[in-house]
Amino acid sequence: MIPVLALVAGALTIAVVALVLTQRRLARRLLAAGRRLDGEVVPTGEGLAEATSVVERVIDRALLRDDDQNLAEARLASALAVVPQGLVMFEADGEIGFRNRAAAGYLTARHGEALVGEVIEEVAASVMAAGGNVPSRSVDLFGPPRRTLVIRGFAIDHGEARRGAVVIIEDVTDRRRLEAVRRDFVSNISHELKTPVGALGLLAETLLAEDDPAVARRLTERMLTEAFRVGRTIDDLLELSRIEAEEVDAREEVAVRAVVGEAVDRVRGAADQRDITIEPGDISERMTVVGDRRQLVSAVYNLLENAVKYSDDGSSVAVHTRTDGRTVDISVQDHGLGIPRRDLERVFERFYRVDRARSRETGGTGLGLAIVRHVASNHHGDVHVESEEGSGSTFTLRLPLGAGPVAITDQAG
């Protein structure tokens, strides 16, 4: 009996020892796995419970890091979604891994914009084939509206020699338009100043060699005319620049009658020289607009000056005002040459002239109607023209009505 008990006790001892050794090996393996997952693992003991606790902490930290990474990726995707430039990321196998909101429209578009999707894929393939950046591509979409896109590709490294690409699509329409406006402005102002300045130099050179007092006087008068032309161009440029920058004084309620009256007084001298009658009509004293008095007078003056400039000698220019209870129309009507239909949309561009020969004769700067357009914009109004060749033109400046009492009639002036 005793030997049997001894054998059982020995077997149990062996089993216990084996279990302890197995637990230690398992604990060491768990700790080693924990170190591989997180190099900062510091065991506090060698028991299985301690090892299990360490691994649990490592897993918890890994899950937290994973959650943080997922949150960071979600925030990055949200940020890229609102970027105005389109962005498409391609994986190494050519599949799209990410695209933001602006790019999605090009990749699923039809008709003209479908061309953009093809160019995006071509640029991405070129980047991955070259293993680096490639020259940008420009795509013109004829619309409407007409747009210009620039598509650039950049290589990205996914690791283990697996390269992908990111393609950026940028709409440069406004930038190109502004560059064209700047180039035209520099070209036009150079031409406008070069002509009178050249004439001044030639007249001065001629005057130096002239002994006849009568001829010298005529040359001097011509020099004064050219100097006035340069000064007027510079004054109009400064006025247009100030109006475009909206550098206006405090707005006030201004009587339309006072604005028209001041503008008529300013243009009266030029009209009298050509025997042109200005008929301002009967404008209600209660009709008002809210705005910058100086800008408003400048706008009406430029409309009147333009009418006088292109009217025949001995003719008349009429000013009419009208209100519908919400807006005020100030119309300037002449009986001059009129404007061809093809030029109606461009007459408010700076330096644009319908008849350049007539403009040189009258000394116009080509900025007056551009000033009118910007004054209308600054006052939340607009300006338009009705014209027919040989029958004169009517320019109408429309402005919001002031808050003062106004007699609402179909024709107030």
Buried (B, 14 or more C-beta within 10 A) or exposed (E): EEEEEEEEEEEEEEEEEEEEEEBBEEBBEBBEBBBEBBEEBEBEEEEBEBBBBBBEEBEEBEEEEEEEEEEEEEEEEEEBBEEEBBBBBBBBEEEBBBBBEBBBBBBEBEEEBEBBBEBBBBBBBBBBEEEEEBEEBEBEBEEEEEBBBBBBBBBBEEEEEEBBBBBBBBBBBEEBEEEEEEEBEEEBBEEBBEBBBEBBEBBEEBBEEBEEEEEBEBBBEBBEBBBEBBEBBBEBBEBBEBBEEEEBEEBEEBBBBBBBBBBBEBBBEBBEEBEBEBEBEEBBEBBBBBBBBBBBBBBBBBBBBBBBBBBBEEBBBBBBBBBEEEBBBBBBBBBBBBBEEEBBEEBBBBBBBBBEEBBEEBBBBBBBBBBBBBBBBBBEBEBBBBBEEEEBBBBBBBBBBBEEEBEEEEEBB
